[in-house]
Amino acid sequence: MPKQYHAEILNFIRFLETKALEERMGTAIASETSLKKDWLKPEEDEAWQDL
């Protein structure tokens, strides 16, 4: 592979990594709202208090 393409390829790899991270974060944020209903129940606090 010609050396002139190395920086461009590395930039593309970083772009793909950033895109994947943003997608995972988006999924986590979207699911937080629905999971929060269960996380905030008193039964959950009681179940986890000894850990």
mmCIF entry with sequence, helices, sheets and N, C-alpha, C, O atoms, coordinates in Angstrom:
data_MODEL
# 
_entry.id   MODEL 
# 
_entity.id                         1 
_entity.type                       polymer 
_entity.pdbx_number_of_molecules   1 
# 
_entity_poly.entity_id                      1 
_entity_poly.type                           'polypeptide(L)' 
_entity_poly.nstd_linkage                   no 
_entity_poly.nstd_monomer                   no 
_entity_poly.pdbx_seq_one_letter_code       MPKQYHAEILNFIRFLETKALEERMGTAIASETSLKKDWLKPEEDEAWQDL 
_entity_poly.pdbx_seq_one_letter_code_can   MPKQYHAEILNFIRFLETKALEERMGTAIASETSLKKDWLKPEEDEAWQDL 
_entity_poly.pdbx_strand_id                 A 
# 
loop_
_entity_poly_seq.entity_id 
_entity_poly_seq.num 
_entity_poly_seq.mon_id 
_entity_poly_seq.hetero 
1 1  MET n 
1 2  PRO n 
1 3  LYS n 
1 4  GLN n 
1 5  TYR n 
1 6  HIS n 
1 7  ALA n 
1 8  GLU n 
1 9  ILE n 
1 10 LEU n 
1 11 ASN n 
1 12 PHE n 
1 13 ILE n 
1 14 ARG n 
1 15 PHE n 
1 16 LEU n 
1 17 GLU n 
1 18 THR n 
1 19 LYS n 
1 20 ALA n 
1 21 LEU n 
1 22 GLU n 
1 23 GLU n 
1 24 ARG n 
1 25 MET n 
1 26 GLY n 
1 27 THR n 
1 28 ALA n 
1 29 ILE n 
1 30 ALA n 
1 31 SER n 
1 32 GLU n 
1 33 THR n 
1 34 SER n 
1 35 LEU n 
1 36 LYS n 
1 37 LYS n 
1 38 ASP n 
1 39 TRP n 
1 40 LEU n 
1 41 LYS n 
1 42 PRO n 
1 43 GLU n 
1 44 GLU n 
1 45 ASP n 
1 46 GLU n 
1 47 ALA n 
1 48 TRP n 
1 49 GLN n 
1 50 ASP n 
1 51 LEU n 
# 
_struct_asym.id          A 
_struct_asym.entity_id   1 
# 
loop_
_struct_conf.conf_type_id 
_struct_conf.id 
_struct_conf.pdbx_PDB_helix_id 
_struct_conf.beg_label_comp_id 
_struct_conf.beg_label_asym_id 
_struct_conf.beg_label_seq_id 
_struct_conf.pdbx_beg_PDB_ins_code 
_struct_conf.end_label_comp_id 
_struct_conf.end_label_asym_id 
_struct_conf.end_label_seq_id 
_struct_conf.pdbx_end_PDB_ins_code 
_struct_conf.beg_auth_comp_id 
_struct_conf.beg_auth_asym_id 
_struct_conf.beg_auth_seq_id 
_struct_conf.end_auth_comp_id 
_struct_conf.end_auth_asym_id 
_struct_conf.end_auth_seq_id 
_struct_conf.pdbx_PDB_helix_class 
_struct_conf.details 
_struct_conf.pdbx_PDB_helix_length 
HELX_P HELX_P1 AA1 LYS A 3  ? TYR A 5  ? LYS A 3  TYR A 5  5 ? 3  
HELX_P HELX_P2 AA2 HIS A 6  ? TRP A 39 ? HIS A 6  TRP A 39 1 ? 34 
HELX_P HELX_P3 AA3 PRO A 42 ? TRP A 48 ? PRO A 42 TRP A 48 1 ? 7  
# 
_struct_conf_type.id          HELX_P 
_struct_conf_type.criteria    ? 
_struct_conf_type.reference   ? 
# 
loop_
_atom_site.group_PDB 
_atom_site.id 
_atom_site.type_symbol 
_atom_site.label_atom_id 
_atom_site.label_alt_id 
_atom_site.label_comp_id 
_atom_site.label_asym_id 
_atom_site.label_entity_id 
_atom_site.label_seq_id 
_atom_site.pdbx_PDB_ins_code 
_atom_site.Cartn_x 
_atom_site.Cartn_y 
_atom_site.Cartn_z 
_atom_site.occupancy 
_atom_site.B_iso_or_equiv 
_atom_site.pdbx_formal_charge 
_atom_site.auth_seq_id 
_atom_site.auth_comp_id 
_atom_site.auth_asym_id 
_atom_site.auth_atom_id 
_atom_site.pdbx_PDB_model_num 
ATOM 1   N N  . MET A 1 1  ? 0.854   -1.165 0.000  1.00 0.00 ? 1  MET A N  1 
ATOM 2   C CA . MET A 1 1  ? 0.000   0.000  0.000  1.00 0.00 ? 1  MET A CA 1 
ATOM 3   C C  . MET A 1 1  ? 0.907   1.237  0.000  1.00 0.00 ? 1  MET A C  1 
ATOM 4   O O  . MET A 1 1  ? 1.859   1.309  0.777  1.00 0.00 ? 1  MET A O  1 
ATOM 5   N N  . PRO A 1 2  ? 0.617   2.185  -0.849 1.00 0.00 ? 2  PRO A N  1 
ATOM 6   C CA . PRO A 1 2  ? 1.435   3.401  -0.896 1.00 0.00 ? 2  PRO A CA 1 
ATOM 7   C C  . PRO A 1 2  ? 1.352   4.180  0.417  1.00 0.00 ? 2  PRO A C  1 
ATOM 8   O O  . PRO A 1 2  ? 0.283   4.316  1.012  1.00 0.00 ? 2  PRO A O  1 
ATOM 9   N N  . LYS A 1 3  ? 2.488   4.679  0.846  1.00 0.00 ? 3  LYS A N  1 
ATOM 10  C CA . LYS A 1 3  ? 2.583   5.392  2.115  1.00 0.00 ? 3  LYS A CA 1 
ATOM 11  C C  . LYS A 1 3  ? 1.676   6.623  2.159  1.00 0.00 ? 3  LYS A C  1 
ATOM 12  O O  . LYS A 1 3  ? 1.233   7.028  3.233  1.00 0.00 ? 3  LYS A O  1 
ATOM 13  N N  . GLN A 1 4  ? 1.408   7.200  1.029  1.00 0.00 ? 4  GLN A N  1 
ATOM 14  C CA . GLN A 1 4  ? 0.585   8.411  0.969  1.00 0.00 ? 4  GLN A CA 1 
ATOM 15  C C  . GLN A 1 4  ? -0.851  8.165  1.440  1.00 0.00 ? 4  GLN A C  1 
ATOM 16  O O  . GLN A 1 4  ? -1.556  9.115  1.782  1.00 0.00 ? 4  GLN A O  1 
ATOM 17  N N  . TYR A 1 5  ? -1.289  6.918  1.461  1.00 0.00 ? 5  TYR A N  1 
ATOM 18  C CA . TYR A 1 5  ? -2.658  6.595  1.874  1.00 0.00 ? 5  TYR A CA 1 
ATOM 19  C C  . TYR A 1 5  ? -2.779  6.255  3.362  1.00 0.00 ? 5  TYR A C  1 
ATOM 20  O O  . TYR A 1 5  ? -3.892  6.149  3.877  1.00 0.00 ? 5  TYR A O  1 
ATOM 21  N N  . HIS A 1 6  ? -1.669  6.085  4.048  1.00 0.00 ? 6  HIS A N  1 
ATOM 22  C CA . HIS A 1 6  ? -1.700  5.660  5.450  1.00 0.00 ? 6  HIS A CA 1 
ATOM 23  C C  . HIS A 1 6  ? -2.521  6.609  6.325  1.00 0.00 ? 6  HIS A C  1 
ATOM 24  O O  . HIS A 1 6  ? -3.377  6.154  7.083  1.00 0.00 ? 6  HIS A O  1 
ATOM 25  N N  . ALA A 1 7  ? -2.277  7.900  6.233  1.00 0.00 ? 7  ALA A N  1 
ATOM 26  C CA . ALA A 1 7  ? -3.002  8.868  7.069  1.00 0.00 ? 7  ALA A CA 1 
ATOM 27  C C  . ALA A 1 7  ? -4.491  8.846  6.750  1.00 0.00 ? 7  ALA A C  1 
ATOM 28  O O  . ALA A 1 7  ? -5.325  8.920  7.652  1.00 0.00 ? 7  ALA A O  1 
ATOM 29  N N  . GLU A 1 8  ? -4.821  8.744  5.477  1.00 0.00 ? 8  GLU A N  1 
ATOM 30  C CA . GLU A 1 8  ? -6.230  8.718  5.083  1.00 0.00 ? 8  GLU A CA 1 
ATOM 31  C C  . GLU A 1 8  ? -6.928  7.465  5.609  1.00 0.00 ? 8  GLU A C  1 
ATOM 32  O O  . GLU A 1 8  ? -8.075  7.530  6.050  1.00 0.00 ? 8  GLU A O  1 
ATOM 33  N N  . ILE A 1 9  ? -6.250  6.349  5.561  1.00 0.00 ? 9  ILE A N  1 
ATOM 34  C CA . ILE A 1 9  ? -6.818  5.097  6.066  1.00 0.00 ? 9  ILE A CA 1 
ATOM 35  C C  . ILE A 1 9  ? -7.000  5.165  7.581  1.00 0.00 ? 9  ILE A C  1 
ATOM 36  O O  . ILE A 1 9  ? -8.030  4.737  8.102  1.00 0.00 ? 9  ILE A O  1 
ATOM 37  N N  . LEU A 1 10 ? -6.007  5.700  8.288  1.00 0.00 ? 10 LEU A N  1 
ATOM 38  C CA . LEU A 1 10 ? -6.131  5.851  9.740  1.00 0.00 ? 10 LEU A CA 1 
ATOM 39  C C  . LEU A 1 10 ? -7.291  6.778  10.101 1.00 0.00 ? 10 LEU A C  1 
ATOM 40  O O  . LEU A 1 10 ? -8.026  6.510  11.051 1.00 0.00 ? 10 LEU A O  1 
ATOM 41  N N  . ASN A 1 11 ? -7.456  7.852  9.359  1.00 0.00 ? 11 ASN A N  1 
ATOM 42  C CA . ASN A 1 11 ? -8.581  8.761  9.602  1.00 0.00 ? 11 ASN A CA 1 
ATOM 43  C C  . ASN A 1 11 ? -9.914  8.052  9.393  1.00 0.00 ? 11 ASN A C  1 
ATOM 44  O O  . ASN A 1 11 ? -10.861 8.265  10.150 1.00 0.00 ? 11 ASN A O  1 
ATOM 45  N N  . PHE A 1 12 ? -9.986  7.214  8.371  1.00 0.00 ? 12 PHE A N  1 
ATOM 46  C CA . PHE A 1 12 ? -11.221 6.481  8.106  1.00 0.00 ? 12 PHE A CA 1 
ATOM 47  C C  . PHE A 1 12 ? -11.512 5.482  9.221  1.00 0.00 ? 12 PHE A C  1 
ATOM 48  O O  . PHE A 1 12 ? -12.663 5.323  9.629  1.00 0.00 ? 12 PHE A O  1 
ATOM 49  N N  . ILE A 1 13 ? -10.480 4.811  9.713  1.00 0.00 ? 13 ILE A N  1 
ATOM 50  C CA . ILE A 1 13 ? -10.654 3.868  10.824 1.00 0.00 ? 13 ILE A CA 1 
ATOM 51  C C  . ILE A 1 13 ? -11.154 4.606  12.060 1.00 0.00 ? 13 ILE A C  1 
ATOM 52  O O  . ILE A 1 13 ? -12.058 4.126  12.744 1.00 0.00 ? 13 ILE A O  1 
ATOM 53  N N  . ARG A 1 14 ? -10.577 5.763  12.349 1.00 0.00 ? 14 ARG A N  1 
ATOM 54  C CA . ARG A 1 14 ? -11.032 6.560  13.497 1.00 0.00 ? 14 ARG A CA 1 
ATOM 55  C C  . ARG A 1 14 ? -12.482 6.997  13.317 1.00 0.00 ? 14 ARG A C  1 
ATOM 56  O O  . ARG A 1 14 ? -13.260 7.000  14.270 1.00 0.00 ? 14 ARG A O  1 
ATOM 57  N N  . PHE A 1 15 ? -12.836 7.364  12.092 1.00 0.00 ? 15 PHE A N  1 
ATOM 58  C CA . PHE A 1 15 ? -14.220 7.735  11.797 1.00 0.00 ? 15 PHE A CA 1 
ATOM 59  C C  . PHE A 1 15 ? -15.164 6.572  12.104 1.00 0.00 ? 15 PHE A C  1 
ATOM 60  O O  . PHE A 1 15 ? -16.203 6.761  12.737 1.00 0.00 ? 15 PHE A O  1 
ATOM 61  N N  . LEU A 1 16 ? -14.801 5.372  11.656 1.00 0.00 ? 16 LEU A N  1 
ATOM 62  C CA . LEU A 1 16 ? -15.650 4.202  11.895 1.00 0.00 ? 16 LEU A CA 1 
ATOM 63  C C  . LEU A 1 16 ? -15.762 3.893  13.385 1.00 0.00 ? 16 LEU A C  1 
ATOM 64  O O  . LEU A 1 16 ? -16.839 3.542  13.867 1.00 0.00 ? 16 LEU A O  1 
ATOM 65  N N  . GLU A 1 17 ? -14.658 4.021  14.113 1.00 0.00 ? 17 GLU A N  1 
ATOM 66  C CA . GLU A 1 17 ? -14.696 3.779  15.557 1.00 0.00 ? 17 GLU A CA 1 
ATOM 67  C C  . GLU A 1 17 ? -15.593 4.793  16.257 1.00 0.00 ? 17 GLU A C  1 
ATOM 68  O O  . GLU A 1 17 ? -16.369 4.434  17.143 1.00 0.00 ? 17 GLU A O  1 
ATOM 69  N N  . THR A 1 18 ? -15.488 6.049  15.863 1.00 0.00 ? 18 THR A N  1 
ATOM 70  C CA . THR A 1 18 ? -16.316 7.099  16.457 1.00 0.00 ? 18 THR A CA 1 
ATOM 71  C C  . THR A 1 18 ? -17.785 6.870  16.144 1.00 0.00 ? 18 THR A C  1 
ATOM 72  O O  . THR A 1 18 ? -18.644 7.027  17.012 1.00 0.00 ? 18 THR A O  1 
ATOM 73  N N  . LYS A 1 19 ? -18.069 6.501  14.914 1.00 0.00 ? 19 LYS A N  1 
ATOM 74  C CA . LYS A 1 19 ? -19.449 6.233  14.503 1.00 0.00 ? 19 LYS A CA 1 
ATOM 75  C C  . LYS A 1 19 ? -20.037 5.082  15.314 1.00 0.00 ? 19 LYS A C  1 
ATOM 76  O O  . LYS A 1 19 ? -21.178 5.162  15.769 1.00 0.00 ? 19 LYS A O  1 
ATOM 77  N N  . ALA A 1 20 ? -19.266 4.017  15.497 1.00 0.00 ? 20 ALA A N  1 
ATOM 78  C CA . ALA A 1 20 ? -19.743 2.865  16.271 1.00 0.00 ? 20 ALA A CA 1 
ATOM 79  C C  . ALA A 1 20 ? -19.998 3.263  17.722 1.00 0.00 ? 20 ALA A C  1 
ATOM 80  O O  . ALA A 1 20 ? -20.993 2.848  18.317 1.00 0.00 ? 20 ALA A O  1 
ATOM 81  N N  . LEU A 1 21 ? -19.104 4.063  18.288 1.00 0.00 ? 21 LEU A N  1 
ATOM 82  C CA . LEU A 1 21 ? -19.283 4.518  19.668 1.00 0.00 ? 21 LEU A CA 1 
ATOM 83  C C  . LEU A 1 21 ? -20.537 5.377  19.796 1.00 0.00 ? 21 LEU A C  1 
ATOM 84  O O  . LEU A 1 21 ? -21.303 5.216  20.746 1.00 0.00 ? 21 LEU A O  1 
ATOM 85  N N  . GLU A 1 22 ? -20.751 6.278  18.857 1.00 0.00 ? 22 GLU A N  1 
ATOM 86  C CA . GLU A 1 22 ? -21.941 7.130  18.892 1.00 0.00 ? 22 GLU A CA 1 
ATOM 87  C C  . GLU A 1 22 ? -23.217 6.302  18.789 1.00 0.00 ? 22 GLU A C  1 
ATOM 88  O O  . GLU A 1 22 ? -24.211 6.608  19.448 1.00 0.00 ? 22 GLU A O  1 
ATOM 89  N N  . GLU A 1 23 ? -23.196 5.263  17.973 1.00 0.00 ? 23 GLU A N  1 
ATOM 90  C CA . GLU A 1 23 ? -24.372 4.397  17.841 1.00 0.00 ? 23 GLU A CA 1 
ATOM 91  C C  . GLU A 1 23 ? -24.652 3.655  19.140 1.00 0.00 ? 23 GLU A C  1 
ATOM 92  O O  . GLU A 1 23 ? -25.805 3.533  19.554 1.00 0.00 ? 23 GLU A O  1 
ATOM 93  N N  . ARG A 1 24 ? -23.586 3.154  19.791 1.00 0.00 ? 24 ARG A N  1 
ATOM 94  C CA . ARG A 1 24 ? -23.775 2.455  21.070 1.00 0.00 ? 24 ARG A CA 1 
ATOM 95  C C  . ARG A 1 24 ? -24.295 3.410  22.135 1.00 0.00 ? 24 ARG A C  1 
ATOM 96  O O  . ARG A 1 24 ? -25.166 3.047  22.926 1.00 0.00 ? 24 ARG A O  1 
ATOM 97  N N  . MET A 1 25 ? -23.766 4.621  22.160 1.00 0.00 ? 25 MET A N  1 
ATOM 98  C CA . MET A 1 25 ? -24.222 5.602  23.139 1.00 0.00 ? 25 MET A CA 1 
ATOM 99  C C  . MET A 1 25 ? -25.682 5.971  22.887 1.00 0.00 ? 25 MET A C  1 
ATOM 100 O O  . MET A 1 25 ? -26.455 6.134  23.831 1.00 0.00 ? 25 MET A O  1 
ATOM 101 N N  . GLY A 1 26 ? -26.053 6.101  21.629 1.00 0.00 ? 26 GLY A N  1 
ATOM 102 C CA . GLY A 1 26 ? -27.440 6.409  21.291 1.00 0.00 ? 26 GLY A CA 1 
ATOM 103 C C  . GLY A 1 26 ? -28.380 5.323  21.772 1.00 0.00 ? 26 GLY A C  1 
ATOM 104 O O  . GLY A 1 26 ? -29.462 5.611  22.284 1.00 0.00 ? 26 GLY A O  1 
ATOM 105 N N  . THR A 1 27 ? -27.970 4.075  21.609 1.00 0.00 ? 27 THR A N  1 
ATOM 106 C CA . THR A 1 27 ? -28.780 2.954  22.078 1.00 0.00 ? 27 THR A CA 1 
ATOM 107 C C  . THR A 1 27 ? -28.888 2.972  23.597 1.00 0.00 ? 27 THR A C  1 
ATOM 108 O O  . THR A 1 27 ? -29.964 2.748  24.150 1.00 0.00 ? 27 THR A O  1 
ATOM 109 N N  . ALA A 1 28 ? -27.784 3.237  24.263 1.00 0.00 ? 28 ALA A N  1 
ATOM 110 C CA . ALA A 1 28 ? -27.797 3.272  25.728 1.00 0.00 ? 28 ALA A CA 1 
ATOM 111 C C  . ALA A 1 28 ? -28.700 4.384  26.242 1.00 0.00 ? 28 ALA A C  1 
ATOM 112 O O  . ALA A 1 28 ? -29.465 4.180  27.185 1.00 0.00 ? 28 ALA A O  1 
ATOM 113 N N  . ILE A 1 29 ? -28.614 5.542  25.635 1.00 0.00 ? 29 ILE A N  1 
ATOM 114 C CA . ILE A 1 29 ? -29.442 6.673  26.069 1.00 0.00 ? 29 ILE A CA 1 
ATOM 115 C C  . ILE A 1 29 ? -30.915 6.390  25.800 1.00 0.00 ? 29 ILE A C  1 
ATOM 116 O O  . ILE A 1 29 ? -31.772 6.702  26.628 1.00 0.00 ? 29 ILE A O  1 
ATOM 117 N N  . ALA A 1 30 ? -31.208 5.803  24.654 1.00 0.00 ? 30 ALA A N  1 
ATOM 118 C CA . ALA A 1 30 ? -32.600 5.496  24.320 1.00 0.00 ? 30 ALA A CA 1 
ATOM 119 C C  . ALA A 1 30 ? -33.186 4.457  25.268 1.00 0.00 ? 30 ALA A C  1 
ATOM 120 O O  . ALA A 1 30 ? -34.357 4.547  25.635 1.00 0.00 ? 30 ALA A O  1 
ATOM 121 N N  . SER A 1 31 ? -32.392 3.483  25.666 1.00 0.00 ? 31 SER A N  1 
ATOM 122 C CA . SER A 1 31 ? -32.915 2.437  26.542 1.00 0.00 ? 31 SER A CA 1 
ATOM 123 C C  . SER A 1 31 ? -32.992 2.896  27.994 1.00 0.00 ? 31 SER A C  1 
ATOM 124 O O  . SER A 1 31 ? -33.733 2.316  28.787 1.00 0.00 ? 31 SER A O  1 
ATOM 125 N N  . GLU A 1 32 ? -32.237 3.926  28.346 1.00 0.00 ? 32 GLU A N  1 
ATOM 126 C CA . GLU A 1 32 ? -32.239 4.396  29.732 1.00 0.00 ? 32 GLU A CA 1 
ATOM 127 C C  . GLU A 1 32 ? -33.633 4.811  30.180 1.00 0.00 ? 32 GLU A C  1 
ATOM 128 O O  . GLU A 1 32 ? -34.032 4.523  31.309 1.00 0.00 ? 32 GLU A O  1 
ATOM 129 N N  . THR A 1 33 ? -34.366 5.476  29.322 1.00 0.00 ? 33 THR A N  1 
ATOM 130 C CA . THR A 1 33 ? -35.705 5.941  29.675 1.00 0.00 ? 33 THR A CA 1 
ATOM 131 C C  . THR A 1 33 ? -36.622 4.781  30.042 1.00 0.00 ? 33 THR A C  1 
ATOM 132 O O  . THR A 1 33 ? -37.352 4.844  31.031 1.00 0.00 ? 33 THR A O  1 
ATOM 133 N N  . SER A 1 34 ? -36.581 3.728  29.242 1.00 0.00 ? 34 SER A N  1 
ATOM 134 C CA . SER A 1 34 ? -37.468 2.599  29.537 1.00 0.00 ? 34 SER A CA 1 
ATOM 135 C C  . SER A 1 34 ? -36.978 1.791  30.733 1.00 0.00 ? 34 SER A C  1 
ATOM 136 O O  . SER A 1 34 ? -37.785 1.276  31.506 1.00 0.00 ? 34 SER A O  1 
ATOM 137 N N  . LEU A 1 35 ? -35.662 1.676  30.891 1.00 0.00 ? 35 LEU A N  1 
ATOM 138 C CA . LEU A 1 35 ? -35.131 0.913  32.019 1.00 0.00 ? 35 LEU A CA 1 
ATOM 139 C C  . LEU A 1 35 ? -35.253 1.669  33.340 1.00 0.00 ? 35 LEU A C  1 
ATOM 140 O O  . LEU A 1 35 ? -35.323 1.062  34.409 1.00 0.00 ? 35 LEU A O  1 
ATOM 141 N N  . LYS A 1 36 ? -35.278 2.984  33.256 1.00 0.00 ? 36 LYS A N  1 
ATOM 142 C CA . LYS A 1 36 ? -35.344 3.808  34.463 1.00 0.00 ? 36 LYS A CA 1 
ATOM 143 C C  . LYS A 1 36 ? -36.574 3.469  35.300 1.00 0.00 ? 36 LYS A C  1 
ATOM 144 O O  . LYS A 1 36 ? -36.537 3.555  36.527 1.00 0.00 ? 36 LYS A O  1 
ATOM 145 N N  . LYS A 1 37 ? -37.658 3.087  34.637 1.00 0.00 ? 37 LYS A N  1 
ATOM 146 C CA . LYS A 1 37 ? -38.879 2.734  35.366 1.00 0.00 ? 37 LYS A CA 1 
ATOM 147 C C  . LYS A 1 37 ? -38.615 1.601  36.350 1.00 0.00 ? 37 LYS A C  1 
ATOM 148 O O  . LYS A 1 37 ? -39.120 1.617  37.473 1.00 0.00 ? 37 LYS A O  1 
ATOM 149 N N  . ASP A 1 38 ? -37.823 0.621  35.928 1.00 0.00 ? 38 ASP A N  1 
ATOM 150 C CA . ASP A 1 38 ? -37.509 -0.501 36.812 1.00 0.00 ? 38 ASP A CA 1 
ATOM 151 C C  . ASP A 1 38 ? -36.407 -0.154 37.803 1.00 0.00 ? 38 ASP A C  1 
ATOM 152 O O  . ASP A 1 38 ? -36.455 -0.577 38.958 1.00 0.00 ? 38 ASP A O  1 
ATOM 153 N N  . TRP A 1 39 ? -35.422 0.606  37.363 1.00 0.00 ? 39 TRP A N  1 
ATOM 154 C CA . TRP A 1 39 ? -34.295 0.940  38.233 1.00 0.00 ? 39 TRP A CA 1 
ATOM 155 C C  . TRP A 1 39 ? -34.724 1.739  39.450 1.00 0.00 ? 39 TRP A C  1 
ATOM 156 O O  . TRP A 1 39 ? -34.120 1.621  40.516 1.00 0.00 ? 39 TRP A O  1 
ATOM 157 N N  . LEU A 1 40 ? -35.756 2.549  39.302 1.00 0.00 ? 40 LEU A N  1 
ATOM 158 C CA . LEU A 1 40 ? -36.149 3.454  40.376 1.00 0.00 ? 40 LEU A CA 1 
ATOM 159 C C  . LEU A 1 40 ? -37.208 2.876  41.309 1.00 0.00 ? 40 LEU A C  1 
ATOM 160 O O  . LEU A 1 40 ? -37.746 3.590  42.155 1.00 0.00 ? 40 LEU A O  1 
ATOM 161 N N  . LYS A 1 41 ? -37.504 1.611  41.165 1.00 0.00 ? 41 LYS A N  1 
ATOM 162 C CA . LYS A 1 41 ? -38.486 0.973  42.048 1.00 0.00 ? 41 LYS A CA 1 
ATOM 163 C C  . LYS A 1 41 ? -37.852 0.684  43.405 1.00 0.00 ? 41 LYS A C  1 
ATOM 164 O O  . LYS A 1 41 ? -36.675 0.332  43.477 1.00 0.00 ? 41 LYS A O  1 
ATOM 165 N N  . PRO A 1 42 ? -38.623 0.829  44.475 1.00 0.00 ? 42 PRO A N  1 
ATOM 166 C CA . PRO A 1 42 ? -38.099 0.519  45.812 1.00 0.00 ? 42 PRO A CA 1 
ATOM 167 C C  . PRO A 1 42 ? -37.605 -0.929 45.923 1.00 0.00 ? 42 PRO A C  1 
ATOM 168 O O  . PRO A 1 42 ? -36.651 -1.204 46.651 1.00 0.00 ? 42 PRO A O  1 
ATOM 169 N N  . GLU A 1 43 ? -38.247 -1.845 45.210 1.00 0.00 ? 43 GLU A N  1 
ATOM 170 C CA . GLU A 1 43 ? -37.819 -3.251 45.258 1.00 0.00 ? 43 GLU A CA 1 
ATOM 171 C C  . GLU A 1 43 ? -36.390 -3.408 44.730 1.00 0.00 ? 43 GLU A C  1 
ATOM 172 O O  . GLU A 1 43 ? -35.625 -4.236 45.224 1.00 0.00 ? 43 GLU A O  1 
ATOM 173 N N  . GLU A 1 44 ? -36.046 -2.617 43.737 1.00 0.00 ? 44 GLU A N  1 
ATOM 174 C CA . GLU A 1 44 ? -34.691 -2.675 43.182 1.00 0.00 ? 44 GLU A CA 1 
ATOM 175 C C  . GLU A 1 44 ? -33.672 -2.179 44.199 1.00 0.00 ? 44 GLU A C  1 
ATOM 176 O O  . GLU A 1 44 ? -32.615 -2.787 44.369 1.00 0.00 ? 44 GLU A O  1 
ATOM 177 N N  . ASP A 1 45 ? -33.983 -1.084 44.871 1.00 0.00 ? 45 ASP A N  1 
ATOM 178 C CA . ASP A 1 45 ? -33.077 -0.578 45.903 1.00 0.00 ? 45 ASP A CA 1 
ATOM 179 C C  . ASP A 1 45 ? -32.855 -1.627 46.982 1.00 0.00 ? 45 ASP A C  1 
ATOM 180 O O  . ASP A 1 45 ? -31.732 -1.842 47.439 1.00 0.00 ? 45 ASP A O  1 
ATOM 181 N N  . GLU A 1 46 ? -33.931 -2.268 47.375 1.00 0.00 ? 46 GLU A N  1 
ATOM 182 C CA . GLU A 1 46 ? -33.837 -3.296 48.411 1.00 0.00 ? 46 GLU A CA 1 
ATOM 183 C C  . GLU A 1 46 ? -33.009 -4.493 47.934 1.00 0.00 ? 46 GLU A C  1 
ATOM 184 O O  . GLU A 1 46 ? -32.204 -5.039 48.689 1.00 0.00 ? 46 GLU A O  1 
ATOM 185 N N  . ALA A 1 47 ? -33.212 -4.889 46.693 1.00 0.00 ? 47 ALA A N  1 
ATOM 186 C CA . ALA A 1 47 ? -32.497 -6.048 46.157 1.00 0.00 ? 47 ALA A CA 1 
ATOM 187 C C  . ALA A 1 47 ? -30.995 -5.799 46.053 1.00 0.00 ? 47 ALA A C  1 
ATOM 188 O O  . ALA A 1 47 ? -30.209 -6.736 46.190 1.00 0.00 ? 47 ALA A O  1 
ATOM 189 N N  . TRP A 1 48 ? -30.588 -4.571 45.815 1.00 0.00 ? 48 TRP A N  1 
ATOM 190 C CA . TRP A 1 48 ? -29.177 -4.260 45.584 1.00 0.00 ? 48 TRP A CA 1 
ATOM 191 C C  . TRP A 1 48 ? -28.467 -3.658 46.794 1.00 0.00 ? 48 TRP A C  1 
ATOM 192 O O  . TRP A 1 48 ? -27.268 -3.386 46.717 1.00 0.00 ? 48 TRP A O  1 
ATOM 193 N N  . GLN A 1 49 ? -29.150 -3.445 47.881 1.00 0.00 ? 49 GLN A N  1 
ATOM 194 C CA . GLN A 1 49 ? -28.557 -2.722 49.004 1.00 0.00 ? 49 GLN A CA 1 
ATOM 195 C C  . GLN A 1 49 ? -27.369 -3.440 49.646 1.00 0.00 ? 49 GLN A C  1 
ATOM 196 O O  . GLN A 1 49 ? -26.503 -2.783 50.224 1.00 0.00 ? 49 GLN A O  1 
ATOM 197 N N  . ASP A 1 50 ? -27.306 -4.749 49.560 1.00 0.00 ? 50 ASP A N  1 
ATOM 198 C CA . ASP A 1 50 ? -26.215 -5.490 50.203 1.00 0.00 ? 50 ASP A CA 1 
ATOM 199 C C  . ASP A 1 50 ? -25.028 -5.749 49.277 1.00 0.00 ? 50 ASP A C  1 
ATOM 200 O O  . ASP A 1 50 ? -24.069 -6.408 49.679 1.00 0.00 ? 50 ASP A O  1 
ATOM 201 N N  . LEU A 1 51 ? -25.076 -5.256 48.077 1.00 0.00 ? 51 LEU A N  1 
ATOM 202 C CA . LEU A 1 51 ? -23.974 -5.510 47.134 1.00 0.00 ? 51 LEU A CA 1 
ATOM 203 C C  . LEU A 1 51 ? -22.956 -4.409 47.149 1.00 0.00 ? 51 LEU A C  1 
ATOM 204 O O  . LEU A 1 51 ? -21.970 -4.470 46.415 1.00 0.00 ? 51 LEU A O  1 
# 
